[in-house]
């Protein structure tokens, strides 16, 4: 049996995609659902911002999930890895 999620938003990070990722994370934190951020190695500064946003709110839906895919990178934020 496969896994099904009715509310899953996927954003491929890269040039100019931070605003789309920011909107997806913000909306899904409140309403619940999954966000998949692809190519996290291309937008490491945004990942730090997203982590701060997620850990500093009291309005985090119990069904909110964030998945990040990334290629190996020396620039990937260690604090994001530690929270995972």
Secondary structure, 3 states (H helix, E strand, C coil): CCCCCCCEEEEECCCCCHHHHHHHHHHHHHHCEEEEEECHHHCHHHHHHHHHHHHCCCCCCCCEEEEECCCCCCCCCHHHHHHC
